[in-house]
Amino acid sequence: MKEKATFYHAGCPVCLDAQNAVESIVDRSRFDLEVIHLGEAPDRLAGAEAEGLKSVPALATGGQMIHLNHGADVSALKN
């Protein structure tokens, strides 16, 4: 069974660069990668925060949230 990995972003240039990098390096035979654009799916924000999301872009896997670069704080996504 594949591990779940979730990439969260807000669509900004920093986020899109990180998305391209993540998609090119994640081993799809090992991980089921879901990409979530929080600007288009704001209903997913509360769940992402519960997982530990503090800023985007970020990758959640194995119970950890890995923040990549810095595009925007979660507070900016709530406005």
C-alpha positions in Angstrom: 0.0 0.0 0.0 1.3 3.5 -0.9 1.9 6.1 1.7 -0.1 9.3 1.4 1.6 12.6 0.6 -0.2 15.9 0.3 1.3 19.0 -1.2 -0.4 22.2 -0.2 0.0 25.5 -2.1 -1.8 28.8 -2.9 -0.9 29.2 -6.6 1.8 31.8 -6.2 5.0 31.6 -8.2 7.0 30.2 -5.2 4.3 27.6 -4.7 4.2 26.6 -8.4 8.0 26.2 -8.5 7.8 24.0 -5.4 5.0 22.0 -6.9 7.0 21.3 -10.0 10.0 20.2 -7.9 7.9 18.0 -5.6 6.1 16.3 -8.5 9.4 15.6 -10.2 11.1 14.0 -7.1 8.3 12.1 -5.3 8.5 8.4 -6.0 5.0 7.7 -7.3 5.5 4.0 -6.8 5.8 4.6 -3.1 3.6 7.7 -2.5 0.1 8.6 -3.5 0.6 12.4 -4.0 -2.4 14.7 -3.7 -1.9 18.4 -4.7 -4.2 20.8 -3.1 -4.5 24.5 -4.2 -5.9 26.1 -1.1 -7.1 29.1 -3.1 -9.4 26.8 -5.1 -10.2 24.4 -2.2 -10.5 26.7 0.9 -12.6 24.0 2.6 -9.4 21.9 2.9 -7.6 24.6 5.0 -8.9 23.6 8.4 -7.7 20.0 7.8 -4.3 21.2 6.6 -3.9 23.4 9.7 -4.8 20.3 11.9 -2.0 18.5 10.2 0.4 21.3 11.1 0.3 23.7 8.1 1.7 27.1 9.0 2.6 28.4 5.5 2.6 27.3 1.9 4.1 25.6 0.0 4.3 22.6 2.3 4.3 18.8 2.0 2.5 16.5 4.5 3.6 12.9 4.8 4.2 10.4 7.5 2.5 12.6 10.1 4.9 15.5 9.4 4.4 18.8 7.7 7.5 19.9 5.7 7.4 23.6 4.9 9.2 24.4 1.7 10.5 27.9 1.0 7.9 30.6 2.0 5.0 31.7 -0.2 2.3 32.8 2.3 1.3 32.3 5.9 -1.9 30.4 6.6 -3.4 33.7 8.0 -3.1 35.2 4.5 -5.1 32.3 3.0 -8.0 33.0 5.4 -8.7 36.5 3.9 
